[in-house]
Amino acid sequence: MIIYLRGLAEDLNAIETEADVQGAHQAVRAITEAAVRLRELAEAIAEKDWGLRDVFQAKADLAEVDSDYFRAMCPVDPDVFIRRHPQLFE
């Protein structure tokens, strides 16, 4: 998961560079923010040795903070990202 998140952040950086060249400043800002958040998530995951109890607690915390993302995890709903961040999929 950590390798995937870091790779995705790098891919976004490549897209960001291309968008910046084309002058799409709003898209660049959204892509930059997404890349930063992916790197932060990868580092947060890497910092801790996650056990099953930690996973359950993280899901409970997520349910309190963002019910849409929580519902996307039970069962998995990959379309949540398209709904929440459509500008990244244009």
C-alpha positions as CSV (number, residue, x, y, z in Angstrom):
1,M,0.0,0.0,0.0
2,I,2.8,2.4,0.9
3,I,4.6,1.7,-2.4
4,Y,1.3,2.2,-4.3
5,L,0.6,5.5,-2.6
6,R,4.0,6.9,-3.2
7,G,3.9,5.8,-6.9
8,L,0.5,7.4,-7.3
9,A,1.8,10.6,-5.8
10,E,4.7,10.5,-8.3
11,D,2.3,9.9,-11.2
12,L,0.3,13.0,-10.1
13,N,3.5,15.0,-10.0
14,A,4.1,14.1,-13.7
15,I,0.5,15.1,-14.5
16,E,1.0,18.3,-12.5
17,T,4.0,19.3,-14.5
18,E,2.1,18.8,-17.8
19,A,-0.9,20.7,-16.6
20,D,1.4,23.6,-15.4
21,V,3.0,23.8,-18.8
22,Q,-0.5,24.0,-20.4
23,G,-1.5,26.8,-17.9
24,A,-4.2,24.9,-16.1
25,H,-3.5,26.5,-12.7
26,Q,-6.6,25.3,-10.9
27,A,-6.0,21.8,-11.9
28,V,-2.4,22.0,-10.9
29,R,-3.4,23.2,-7.4
30,A,-5.9,20.2,-7.0
31,I,-3.3,17.8,-8.3
32,T,-0.6,19.2,-6.0
33,E,-2.9,18.9,-3.0
34,A,-3.8,15.3,-3.8
35,A,-0.1,14.3,-4.3
36,V,0.8,15.9,-0.9
37,R,-2.1,14.1,0.8
38,L,-1.1,10.8,-0.7
39,R,2.5,11.2,0.5
40,E,1.2,12.1,4.0
41,L,-1.0,9.0,4.0
42,A,1.9,6.8,2.9
43,E,4.1,8.2,5.7
44,A,1.4,7.8,8.3
45,I,0.9,4.2,7.3
46,A,4.7,3.6,7.3
47,E,5.1,5.1,10.8
48,K,3.0,2.6,12.6
49,D,2.8,-1.2,12.8
50,W,-0.9,-1.5,12.2
51,G,-2.8,-4.3,13.9
52,L,-6.4,-5.4,13.4
53,R,-7.5,-3.4,16.4
54,D,-5.9,-0.3,14.9
55,V,-7.8,-0.9,11.7
56,F,-11.1,-1.1,13.4
57,Q,-10.4,2.0,15.4
58,A,-9.4,3.9,12.3
59,K,-12.6,2.9,10.6
60,A,-14.6,4.0,13.5
61,D,-12.8,7.4,13.5
62,L,-13.4,7.7,9.8
63,A,-17.1,7.1,10.3
64,E,-17.3,10.0,12.7
65,V,-15.3,12.4,10.4
66,D,-16.5,11.4,6.9
67,S,-19.4,9.1,6.5
68,D,-19.2,9.1,2.7
69,Y,-15.6,7.7,2.8
70,F,-16.6,5.2,5.5
71,R,-19.5,3.9,3.4
72,A,-17.1,3.6,0.5
73,M,-15.1,1.1,2.6
74,C,-18.0,-1.1,3.6
75,P,-18.2,-2.7,1.0
76,V,-15.5,-1.0,-1.1
77,D,-16.7,1.8,-3.3
78,P,-14.0,3.0,-5.6
79,D,-16.3,5.6,-7.2
80,V,-16.2,7.7,-4.0
81,F,-13.1,9.4,-5.3
82,I,-14.7,10.3,-8.6
83,R,-17.7,11.8,-6.8
84,R,-15.6,13.7,-4.4
85,H,-12.8,14.9,-6.7
86,P,-14.2,14.9,-10.3
87,Q,-11.6,17.5,-11.4
88,L,-8.9,14.8,-11.0
89,F,-10.6,12.5,-13.5
90,E,-11.4,15.0,-16.3
